[in-house]
Structures are given as structure tokens and as C-alpha cells.
Amino acid sequence: MKGKQTALIPGNEDHVGYWLTPAPLMAQLQAEFDFTMDAAPFPRPPGWDGLKEPWGQRTYCNPPFAKGMSIHGWVRKAIQERDSGKLVVLVLPVAGWMELLLPAEPEIRYLGRVAWVNEEGEATHRARFPSSLFILRPKA
């Protein structure tokens, strides 16, 4: 199916937008990770909430999105499940600038919300968004 899937799809009465994983990509991921669960299945069974259900030992998650819906809940759930000893493969959108940078395979170091300083070395404010270092080392 092309384009955004809408509430016309059975099991999608809450108007969540689904973008289904292409079959060739899903087959490749399944072969590598041998998933035992899809945390955001389509069609979604009645009453299913992937943020509340326990996930399987090897879970794939391509979360649904809707206006006003946050990715944060899915990320928190994925981390919680990973911390309980489970493998999680989470598919999320990449910001435009990252699309250029990630194929260069940078080393990534999370910095958190940096308290940036002024010319006198005084902390002026804590960053609104977390930052990371993206280190691009020369190829041998």
C-alpha cells in the first residue's frame, strides 16, 4: 500500500498512522534477529497497547505515530525491556542532518543536556535538547 495508512484500516480506529516495514527489509531483520514479537503489530488486535504489554525476548518495534503522539514512550519502553534482558530492535525516524552524517559511521558519544558557558566561563543555561559528539575518524 502506498502512502500513509489511515483509520480506514481495520484495527486502526484511533487514527494512528502506520507506515509498514517493507517486506524485504523485514525479512532481512527477521533472519538476523529471529524476532519473537512485534511490539506494534499490524493489524493491531483489539485493545492492544504495545506500551503496556510485556515484550518478547527478541522484539521488533516500528511504532505507530499520530499527531500529538510522542516517540519518547516507545524509547522508554524499549530501554526498560532491554534492561530486563531482552533484545529490542527499534525503528525511528532520523533528523535531516543525521541522514547526511550517519552513513559516514561516526563514533557517537552521548553528552546529555550540556550547561553551555559564556565568555567568562559562567554557565548561562542548560541546553533545551541533549547533545552528542559525532566523531569522524580518518579512514585507513
C-alpha positions, 0 to 999 in steps of 0.5 A, spaced: 500 500 500 502 506 498 502 512 502 500 513 509 495 508 512 489 511 515 483 509 520 480 506 514 484 500 516 481 495 520 484 495 527 486 502 526 480 506 529 484 511 533 487 514 527 494 512 528 498 512 522 502 506 520 507 506 515 509 498 514 516 495 514 517 493 507 517 486 506 524 485 504 527 489 509 523 485 514 525 479 512 532 481 512 531 483 520 527 477 521 533 472 519 538 476 523 534 477 529 529 471 529 524 476 532 519 473 537 514 479 537 512 485 534 511 490 539 506 494 534 503 489 530 499 490 524 493 489 524 493 491 531 488 486 535 483 489 539 485 493 545 492 492 544 497 497 547 504 495 545 506 500 551 503 496 556 504 489 554 510 485 556 515 484 550 518 478 547 525 476 548 527 478 541 522 484 539 521 488 533 518 495 534 516 500 528 511 504 532 505 507 530 505 515 530 499 520 530 499 527 531 500 529 538 503 522 539 510 522 542 516 517 540 519 518 547 514 512 550 516 507 545 524 509 547 522 508 554 519 502 553 524 499 549 530 501 554 526 498 560 525 491 556 532 491 554 534 492 561 530 486 563 534 482 558 531 482 552 533 484 545 529 490 542 530 492 535 527 499 534 525 503 528 525 511 528 525 516 524 532 520 523 533 528 523 535 531 516 542 532 518 543 525 521 541 522 514 547 526 511 552 524 517 550 517 519 552 513 513 559 516 514 559 511 521 561 516 526 563 514 533 557 517 537 558 519 544 552 521 548 553 528 552 546 529 555 543 536 556 550 540 556 550 547 561 553 551 555 558 557 558 559 564 556 565 568 555 567 568 562 566 561 563 559 562 567 554 557 565 548 561 562 543 555 561 542 548 560 541 546 553 533 545 551 535 538 547 541 533 549 547 533 545 552 528 542 559 528 539 559 525 532 566 523 531 569 522 524 575 518 524 580 518 518 579 512 514 585 507 513 
